[in-house]
């Protein structure tokens, strides 16, 4: 049986403008093959993008890539630690398990640095307690509650090397390759499988599409071509103003993704197809023969460079492979910031309704477009608040037949929720400020 891993709860502390926030999903052991689509709405600057940043940090940690530069200003003002907690459920050939990953991140020399980490789990059996698999707090390290001092010399050296590499390279300690050497020595079969589920099964199908990717696309500079096909995952940056050279295996992958994308694309943008024009072979910098190509958009007999299409169309093409994965793969976990940017609101609503009702994976997104509130169940929607100590809530007082959009707009105007969700603006004050600003620039 293939494993299925789902995110069930996320807690964020001191990340960007979120002092504290917590949200949950709808995934349980009873609905592991049903889509779980979670949308975040709220006022500008109220904490939506912090959710994407939390997932982005998780992706970096799982990949053991370097954490971001301090210049990204991810740490909340005057705080020392970013604390993240991810609750997951895992079903594998050994049973059903609740798994928790906790991490504390602080300032390093020029990058963020992992200070604390812990992976723990418990069986989905009544009265079972969580057990620690790995724990780190600065130089204090334990594996299955065995402290580093009590380990034999070879194992202790391996663990210390992994910790030193993690500190020097600003990466996770727990997920480093060096630690896998000690799995057989310390972990039982269940724990080894859980770690493999996190590092391989979950991470393989986990995509985060953030503002940087969206910004490059909207500026018509780069299309991050997100790939989820067969055993290939990731993002290939395609420069819209130029052609591209790829080695033959990767070029073949791109062709498969285009074939996959075209099947869906023609149903949502009638008449549009994407085509690869192969230009020639040439030597790449590493000496390998590469294939130079360009993307074309075709409508009937008309072929144009892909850059001639609108940013909304390019956005759909960029993310479509990952949306197809959410529809077909219960293990897919895709996070998209500003999902609605450039996409026609009715089409966006149709896409999310189809995925929510018939898909199998998890999709997290932020949006400003209220059309989505008319097609997704209220349990799938989280709203940001003005309370930095409690940033995320779900609307109360919503009956089954209520329109979530109407309830949300009423809450914006009249309140009535547990926390205020909109900083009040005054139409007269806005008009007055525009007139006053015009006088400064001599606009009479």
TAFEN-V778355 format. One record per helix or strand of 2 or more residues. SS is the DSSP state (H for helix, E for strand). FROM is the first residue (numbers start at 1). TO is the last residue. If there is no record, write none. Layout:
SS&FROM&TO, SS&FROM&TO
This chain:
E&4&15, E&18&24, E&36&41, H&48&62, H&70&72, E&82&92, E&95&107, E&111&123, E&131&137, E&140&143, E&146&147, H&148&150, H&153&169, H&177&186, H&189&204, E&206&209, H&211&218, E&222&229, E&232&239, E&244&247, H&248&268, E&272&283, E&289&299, E&302&305, H&306&308, H&311&328, E&333&336, H&345&358, E&362&366, H&370&374, H&378&380, E&381&384, E&392&393, H&404&414, H&427&440
